[in-house]
Amino acid sequence: MIKILVGGVGIILISQAVLNFTGLEANLDASYKASTVIVETIEAGKTVSVSFDKSFWGDTTTLTTDKGVFIVNGLVSMMTGEPLVIKKQQNGKSFLCDEKTEVCHLLN
């Protein structure tokens, strides 16, 4: 058991050293940052109501605005009347964000 644990730690350390010395880590980091660039921001309206759904598959929050209904992952607490925007990333992910605080939640 201890040999397996030590061997696993050794593999992780060696792979990290290879990434650092070859410069691959910098390239991977740069490509990740490029994919998270916001390419579009859309006004989503002001919050009218918030409801929660707790299920076996995960918790979601349904936010109703004056422009539509949006479902986000997780349980989100938000005041009514807050202006929201949708931020779309280059990698295809979309987030519903509070325009004032810039706190964002992944759209479901």
N, C-alpha and C positions, 0 to 999 in steps of 0.2 A: 504494500500500500504506500509506504513512504517513498519507495523507488519510483513509483508511478507519479506521485506528486512532485518529487524533485525533477524528474524527467520532463514533466509538463511545464514547470516553471522555467527550466533551461531552454525549452523550445520557444517559449514566449520571449525570453530575454534575447535569444539569438535572432529571432525574427524582428524584434524592435531595433536591434543593432544594425541589421541589414537595411532596414527602412531608413534609418538615420544616415548611415554612411553612403548609401547609394543615391540619396536625394529623392527617393520615391515618396517619402512621407510628405515632403513639400509639394510635390506634384499632386498627390492625392488630396491634400488640404486645399490647394488652389482650385482643383476641379470641384470639390465639395462647395467651396465658397461661391464659385461661379454659378453652380446650379441653384443656389438659394437666393440669387438676385431677384428682387421684385421687378417684374416686367409690366405689371398692370395694377392699378388701384381703381376700384369701382365703388361708388357711394351705395351703401346698403340701406340707408334710411335711419330713422330713430326708433329705439326700442319701445315696443308697445306692451309686450308681455313676455314672461319667461316661464317655461315649465320644464320639469325634470323627468327623466325616464331611467329607472334603475332596473337592469335586467341581467340575466346570466351572461349575455354576450358583451356587456360593458355598459357603463353609464353614459347617457347623452343628455344634452340640454337643447331644447327647442326655443329659439329666439324669434319672436314675431316682431317685424318692423312695419313701418308704414309702406314699405316697398316689397315685402315678401316674408317668407318663412325660411329660417336657416337652422340646420341641425349641426351641432358641434360635438366633438368627443369630450367626455368628462362632464363634471358638474360645475356650472359656471354661475356665479352670482353677479347680477348686474342691475343697476337702477333703470327704471323706465325713463324714456326721454333722452337716453345717451345716443349720440351719433355714432354709427358703425360704418366701417368700410371693409370691402373684400380686397385682400392683397394676394395676387397670383404670382407664384414663383416660376422661374425658368424651368425648374424640374417638374412642373405640373401640379404641385400642391397648392391648395388655396386655403387661406386663413381668414376668419372673421375677426376684425380688430376694433377695439374701442378707439375712436379717433383721437380722443383727448389723452388717454394714458398710454396708447400704443401697445396695450396688452392684447395678444392675439391667441386664437384658439383654432385648431385644425378643423376645417369643415368636413362633415361626414358625407 
